[in-house]
Amino acid sequence: MTPSPTKAVAIKPATGKLAILTPGMGAVATTLFAGVEAVKRGIAKPIGSYTQMGQIRLGKRTENRYSQVKDLVPLADLESIVFGGWDIFPENAYEAAKHAKVLEKDLIEELKEPLSKIKPMSAVFDKEFIKRIDGPNVKTGKTKMDMADQLRADIKNFLKENGCDRAVMVWCASTEVYTPATEVHATVKSFEAGLRNNDKSISPSQIYTYAALMERVPYANGSPNVSVEMPCMIELSNEMGTPICGSDFKTGQTLIKTVIAPGLRNRQLGVAGWYSTNILGNRDGEVLDDPGSFKAKEVSKSGVLTDILSAERYPDLYKNISHVVRINYYPPRGDNKEGWDNIDIFGWLGYPMQIKINFLCRDSILAAPLVLDLALLMDLGSRAKMRGIQEWLSFYFKAPIAKDGLTVEHDLSVQLLKMENTLRFFSGEELINHLGLTYYGVDEGDNV
Ligand SMILES: NC(=O)c1ccc[n+]([C@@H]2O[C@H](COP(=O)([O-])OP(=O)(O)OC[C@H]3O[C@@H](n4cnc5c(N)ncnc54)[C@H](O)[C@@H]3O)[C@@H](O)[C@H]2O)c1
C-alpha cells in the first residue's frame, strides 16, 4: 500500500546567507561560480540542475499535481549564496576561470567583478597525495592537527567576514593518490591522535573533511578521494549532527553507464565486456595521468558495473564480464572530454551484439550543476536535522556510500526515486511507489 501522508518535517527556514566553500577553485568550481552569477543576472539558465529546473509529481496521478522542486522544499535562494574556497594557486576565480578555458571569454569578462572577489584561501596540500601539480598558496604547520585548526579558523572567519549564517563544503580539488583506510581511520579518537602525530596515511582531503565536520559544516566529496566513507568520518558526522555524502560526481561516462547497465540487466541481457576509454586535456586529466590518482578514479568508476551487473546473482549473464576503464591525458581537448564505450552484450540463446557510445561531453559543464544541487540539498538536509551518510543523494555520485551492510544503489532512476521520496517526506507529501495496482478490489486512485 502507498504510505499515507506524513507530517511535514520541521525544517529551519533558509534565512540569511549560505557560504558554499570549495576546496579547489579549478575548472569545476569556477564554472559553478560563474554559472550562478550568470543565472542571477538572467544571462543564462541553470540547465542540468535538478534543484533549479526539476519538477516533482505530488499525490496520485489522478490529481495531476506537480511542483518545482525549489517550491516544495525550503532551499537557499541563489541570491543568498556567497562563494569561497581554497587552492594551492593564488589566482582569484576570474583568473582561474580564464585559465580553465571552460567558458567563453566574453562571459567571463561580463562576470569579472563578482569572480575577482573570490580569492582562494591558502590550501592544505601534500605532494605525497597529488603528484603532478604544486603551488605556492599553501599552509604550513607543525602537525596535521595544526592544519585542521587553520581550516577551522578559515571557515569561522569566512562566515563572519561575509555575514553568512551557515556553510556547506563541496570538495572540488584534484584527485589524490588512492589510499585505503588504515587503523588510524577507525575511530574519531584514533584519527585525532593521527592528526597530532602527523600520521602519513592522513591525506589533505581528510583534513578538510574533519575540519568541516568539526565546524558542523555539511561535507560532500566530489572526487574519488577516500574520506567520507571512513568509519571515523561517519562517526564524527553522526556525533556532530552533520550530513556527509560522496563520492565522485557522476557526470559523463559513468552517468551513461548507470542509465544503460540497469536497462540491460532489467531485460536480462548478458554482458561479456564493457570497454570505456576517454581523452581529456584539463588539469584534472593531468592529475589523473599519475597512476596513484588514476587508481582512485578506476576504483570509483569500476564499482558501478560490479554492483549493477551482479555476477553472484546472475552468473549466466555477468560471470565473466571484462570491464576495462582507461583515461588518457590529451591536452588538445582541454575540458571537452571525448569518451568511447564498447559494450559486448548477448541475448536469446547467447547470440552476441554490440553497443557503441561516443560521448563528446564537457566535463565541468556537466559537473557544475551537481555541485550547486549538492550544496543546496546538503544545506536543506542539515536544516532538517539529517546527520551521517546522506544516501538519498546517491543520485549525484559514481561511488555512493551506504550504511554498513546495505547494498549501494547505482541505478539512476532508483536513485532519483529515493531522492524524490525524501523530498516528499520532508514536505509531508505521500511517498510514491508507482505500484498502480488495479486488481483485487484495490481502489483505482489509491495506488496510482
Ligand atoms: N568535471 C567532472 O566531470 C568531474 C567528475 C567527477 C569528479 N570530478 C572531480 O572534481 C575535481 C575537480 O575537477 P576539476 O576539473 O575542477 O579539476 P581542476 O584540476 O581544474 O581543479 C582542481 C583544483 O584543485 C586544486 N587543488 C589541488 N589540491 C588541493 C588542495 N589540497 N587544496 C585546495 N586546492 C587543491 C588545484 O590547484 C586545482 O586548481 C577532481 O577531483 C575531479 O576528479 C570532476
The ligand as an SDF file (V2000), in Angstrom:
LIG
                    3D

 44 48  0  0  0  0  0  0  0  0999 V2000
   34.3790   17.5510  -14.1410 N   0  0  0  0  0  0  0  0  0  0  0  0
   33.8600   16.3910  -13.9590 C   0  0  0  0  0  0  0  0  0  0  0  0
   33.0590   15.9140  -14.7480 O   0  0  0  0  0  0  0  0  0  0  0  0
   34.1950   15.6160  -12.7250 C   0  0  0  0  0  0  0  0  0  0  0  0
   33.5000   14.4360  -12.4790 C   0  0  0  0  0  0  0  0  0  0  0  0
   33.7910   13.7150  -11.3390 C   0  0  0  0  0  0  0  0  0  0  0  0
   34.7490   14.1730  -10.4680 C   0  0  0  0  0  0  0  0  0  0  0  0
   35.4360   15.2910  -10.7240 N   0  0  0  0  0  0  0  0  0  0  0  0
   36.4630   15.6840   -9.7800 C   0  0  0  0  0  0  0  0  0  0  0  0
   36.2950   17.0240   -9.3940 O   0  0  0  0  0  0  0  0  0  0  0  0
   37.5610   17.5290   -9.0180 C   0  0  0  0  0  0  0  0  0  0  0  0
   37.7690   18.8780   -9.6680 C   0  0  0  0  0  0  0  0  0  0  0  0
   37.8490   18.7480  -11.0670 O   0  0  0  0  0  0  0  0  0  0  0  0
   38.3700   19.9750  -11.9490 P   0  0  0  0  0  0  0  0  0  0  0  0
   38.1620   19.6030  -13.3540 O   0  0  0  0  0  0  0  0  0  0  0  0
   37.8330   21.2420  -11.4210 O   0  0  0  0  0  0  0  0  0  0  0  0
   39.9350   19.9090  -11.6440 O   0  0  0  0  0  0  0  0  0  0  0  0
   40.9740   21.1290  -11.7090 P   0  0  0  0  0  0  0  0  0  0  0  0
   42.2950   20.4930  -11.7810 O   0  0  0  0  0  0  0  0  0  0  0  0
   40.6050   22.1220  -12.7420 O   0  0  0  0  0  0  0  0  0  0  0  0
   40.7760   21.8510  -10.3060 O   0  0  0  0  0  0  0  0  0  0  0  0
   41.2010   21.2960   -9.1100 C   0  0  0  0  0  0  0  0  0  0  0  0
   41.8460   22.3900   -8.3010 C   0  0  0  0  0  0  0  0  0  0  0  0
   42.1620   21.8630   -7.0250 O   0  0  0  0  0  0  0  0  0  0  0  0
   43.3690   22.4710   -6.6000 C   0  0  0  0  0  0  0  0  0  0  0  0
   43.9080   21.6730   -5.5110 N   0  0  0  0  0  0  0  0  0  0  0  0
   44.6000   20.5270   -5.5720 C   0  0  0  0  0  0  0  0  0  0  0  0
   44.8480   20.0820   -4.3280 N   0  0  0  0  0  0  0  0  0  0  0  0
   44.2960   20.9580   -3.4750 C   0  0  0  0  0  0  0  0  0  0  0  0
   44.1980   21.0300   -2.0650 C   0  0  0  0  0  0  0  0  0  0  0  0
   44.7480   20.0840   -1.2960 N   0  0  0  0  0  0  0  0  0  0  0  0
   43.5180   22.0530   -1.5110 N   0  0  0  0  0  0  0  0  0  0  0  0
   42.9530   23.0080   -2.3040 C   0  0  0  0  0  0  0  0  0  0  0  0
   43.0330   23.0010   -3.6420 N   0  0  0  0  0  0  0  0  0  0  0  0
   43.6930   21.9860   -4.2130 C   0  0  0  0  0  0  0  0  0  0  0  0
   44.1970   22.5470   -7.8620 C   0  0  0  0  0  0  0  0  0  0  0  0
   45.1890   23.5240   -7.7430 O   0  0  0  0  0  0  0  0  0  0  0  0
   43.1500   22.9100   -8.9090 C   0  0  0  0  0  0  0  0  0  0  0  0
   43.0500   24.2900   -9.0970 O   0  0  0  0  0  0  0  0  0  0  0  0
   38.5980   16.4760   -9.4130 C   0  0  0  0  0  0  0  0  0  0  0  0
   38.9380   15.6990   -8.2990 O   0  0  0  0  0  0  0  0  0  0  0  0
   37.8440   15.6390  -10.3960 C   0  0  0  0  0  0  0  0  0  0  0  0
   38.3350   14.3070  -10.4680 O   0  0  0  0  0  0  0  0  0  0  0  0
   35.1690   16.0410  -11.8460 C   0  0  0  0  0  0  0  0  0  0  0  0
  1  2  1  0
  2  3  2  0
  2  4  1  0
  4  5  1  0
  4 44  2  0
  5  6  2  0
  6  7  1  0
  7  8  2  0
  8  9  1  0
  8 44  1  0
  9 10  1  0
  9 42  1  0
 10 11  1  0
 11 12  1  0
 11 40  1  0
 12 13  1  0
 13 14  1  0
 14 15  2  0
 14 16  1  0
 14 17  1  0
 17 18  1  0
 18 19  2  0
 18 20  1  0
 18 21  1  0
 21 22  1  0
 22 23  1  0
 23 24  1  0
 23 38  1  0
 24 25  1  0
 25 26  1  0
 25 36  1  0
 26 27  1  0
 26 35  1  0
 27 28  2  0
 28 29  1  0
 29 30  1  0
 29 35  2  0
 30 31  1  0
 30 32  2  0
 32 33  1  0
 33 34  2  0
 34 35  1  0
 36 37  1  0
 36 38  1  0
 38 39  1  0
 40 41  1  0
 40 42  1  0
 42 43  1  0
M  CHG  2   8   1  16  -1
M  END
$$$$
